[in-house]
């Protein structure tokens, strides 16, 4: 009796990414996820290229390579692009990102090698994205809003940690009610910002692009070829980022809670996703149905991680509220343990679980790290931050000086971990078309 396929090894029929695109071929052996009982988190696609007639490839005509819906000429051939793959991941799909994998050129089919954008690790690409972090504010993009809000919240927590930690390591810098007023107000505002960011994170998770989109177009470009035999003009395919080929949420620039309208084909090139999604997926989702939760979202790693983040932030907010001056200094020791320190333990645990799940979502296996993926580092930083925010109340129950020192110190390095992770997430939200290069085998 053949073994039953795991849930992580295949998509359900109505959730297959890019299922409307006949130019992208799913590599079923590369559909995977870190947990067998959850939905896939990664998939690879090969892109089909219509080769021109043989005389075009020899440079005797200027007819472009076919990249439109029209049927190709009878003497054309359709083969997979030799040196590119499209990598779909559940995280990239939520964030509106389109990952291209560039492989070593093919020797067997050199005419199928496609010109590609430069790698995302190139210094120019890195500087360009950093510049966008400073100058570009796409408030209509929920993924950017999530990253920006968490960055602001992390900055508040860094300031909070300075209010409560500096008096312990440099008493001469202390001013009246520094920890109570400064620490209390920044804790409340920081916890509130984290709560807002977590709500947006959940909305992002339930409004992922169900059909997926490639986000690139394969265009024909004329280039001069010079070799020992002849000199002539030939056409070669080139893959370029294409906004018109994207149906993710950030294409709607009118408001934060809407989806883009139907995309019209650009006849000069090939927007890869041509067909409109079913009408039921065109509206913004505030809360999925119970059937969708049971059949899909409770098996979706990114949704579970976002839910854990929201749960942790909600419970943690109780501590932010009770930290306000006039409340914290009026609590008895027992009540302080119950409604100030304990919610931090529970909330911090939610942050730990969320960070670990976001890490594993980017991994091929739950035990195999993925240090080359931005999302993995974001999850790792959030995991470290969650540990710091959990150790703080663990030490805080003890009123001795060394324990209070460790509690404040844990908040200090934990808040910095959250800030670093949030800045990486902000970078990620602005890098919509990452290109990675696979080394030669």
Phi, psi and omega in degrees: 000124182296148181290142179289133178294144178286158179297326182284352183263000179203158177262150170289156189302322183272003182236014179288118180297143175059028183291342180273358186253114182275002178265349179251125183253119181292129174270098189296334179288347180250020171270118187207167174204159184288339181235127185297333185268003179246170181294157176299148177243352181217147174203149179243147179230141170263145181255131180275139179238130174277112177284144180286171175304157187300325180292331177293318180294338178271357176090016182264359178211161181253017179297130182284160173296139181286123176226021182250181180287340182298147181296135181290157177304157185297331183265018173267161177236149178245116178226167179285141174304128192285331191239015177224150170223150173261128180254112175268132171228152181297323179292313179300322180296320177293323185273359181073031182254153182229107187265126177251134178251120179261125181252174178294144182301150180274135176274325182291322181232071182297334180289345180265000176289132185250134175294139188232159173294165179290159182295149178291342179272359176293143186299329178291320178296319180295313180296324179296318180291320177298321178297322177296324178301329183272325192248344188246128184231079181282080186294347178278350183265111184296329179293320176293319180299319178301311182295318183292319180294317178295328176295315177299316179298321180294322176299319178298321180288328174296316177298318178301316181295328177291322178298322185264341185262322182300320178300337180276328183260340177219079183302333182294340181271358186288138171241170188300128178057032181301307183290320184290308184277303180299312180293320182293315182292315180294328177294317180294313181294317179297318179294323178293318178296318177299322179295315178298315178299323180291324176296315177296325177298320177292318178297322176298320183292325183269000178242030177294155181286105186293325180275339182075164174208150185284317177081003179232166172227145176259115184248158176264131177233144179271133178222150181273126181249128180235122175219191185287342187264310186208165174237131181192176178261128176233167179249142179224146180281148178221132178263129183226148174299142184220110179299324181293344180269003185253134177242020178285169187299328186288351177286340175275105184262008182274329180201171184279332189246049178222169178242157183292156177283176179301141183264132180267146183290137172270113187290347181276347180206194185238092167297124193291324180262107188260331191261138182289145176292160176304147187300331181292345180260002185276343183263156179290137181258122176268324179209122180294158176289162179298325178296316178296322178298314183290319187274337185229299193293326177289352176250006183260118187298318180295323178293317180297318178296318179294322178295320177296321177297316180295318178299313180298316181294324181293314179292321181297330181299331178301318178293324177297322179290315181287350177280349182297142176298140186098338175253305184299316183284356177256358183276143172286162180305317180294318179292324177298318177297323186282318187245002175245305182280317185297316176301331177291322177298311182293314180296318178298324177296321175299322177294322179296312180298316180299313180299319180293320179293320177294327175296308185293334178300331182269001184259152174289323178227155184296338183259357186253111181298157178231068186291353178269001184251130181301316182300330179293318179292326176298313177298321180296317179295320178293326176296314179297317178299320178296323177296316178298317181287342176272323178292329180305305179289333178300319174282330187294336177300329180273129183271001180292158186296319182294323180291319178294326175298312181294324178297313179293321179295321179296320176296323182298303183285333176293319179292325176293323176297316177298320181294316179297315178298321180292322178293321176296321178295324176295318176300314181299320184293338181262349178262084188279340182232070180291141179236121178247151182244124177276133180293160177298139181290000000 
